């Protein structure tokens, strides 16, 4: 059986990892590789991966390194664009066989295409959703345009979510040539970050740090605490660590899978019974699936300025965008949200919708600039959900209704009537 390499992408875990499991089955020697992206500027004038994302990812990779070492292998972290740095590395390892997960976004797809053009045999596996695409009760080209009929068809079909795969307890040995590879200095790459005590996701604390170890502990703790049973009532909160599941940063890096969450919730329901809140956790995971399948259906079209709405008119006011990004719009509620995002790398779902709506509809800015800022800042940045949500709010997705303009007055009245959030993040 041949030597091969496994390229970790957004699947930084050893459990419920079908792609890695396949690689382990099909080779005797396996090089485990992760590529950290080089620093690059967006067209909007800021770095693509900010310090909070780097810090959380650094912790995630350290956790994965330890897990690989415990199982007889080692994780090699290299710096550079995968399509540029993987070919010489694979040649050095004397292999043309590479395994990785499927990511159906344009840049990520282009990376795999480029590697194949270099002559490498790249085996990709779809593994980031609750349902596999071939389980859907329709073909991808028949994907419903909006979420509700998508959800209804899924639920009416009674399609079962596959259980998570068990954790890999032993990895194939690394090829000897791996010892000659110059690894990147992940600590230097991540740099130092100031941590804000007000954070709703204080990832500097051990129980909130990146990696599968903390993810599994948090999932168990969240379920056992009973918070899952009140999720629907608290999910629109703005302050503190308990108002929502707080699972998204681990989901985004792949330290935790959607199926692992579903499995834990179903086990909990089997003991104490299901309710609207435990259902709603699955509801939100299904939204996550929907955005993934939209990418399979529409691909690069979702990244056009007008998205899927050919009649749209896209404007952009650079000064307004800068004020929004720097929390200087003059609207206290919005500026509070933007301060929290910059200070912590995290923002509640409710505030994400508010600041996005304000940028698009009040400041008349290009939604893609906002999406790029979220990509830079959010520790739970997910290419599918980020693109899908911004398109949705802009009215440029599959549901192009123009009425997603949030009333700031109403939002404050509903979610911050005592101005506690505004006061918390007033500076």
Beta strands, then each sheet from edge to edge (+ up, - down):
strand 1: 3-8
strand 2: 29-36
strand 3: 75-79
strand 4: 97-101
strand 5: 121-125
sheet 1: 3+ 2+ 1+ 4+ 5+
end
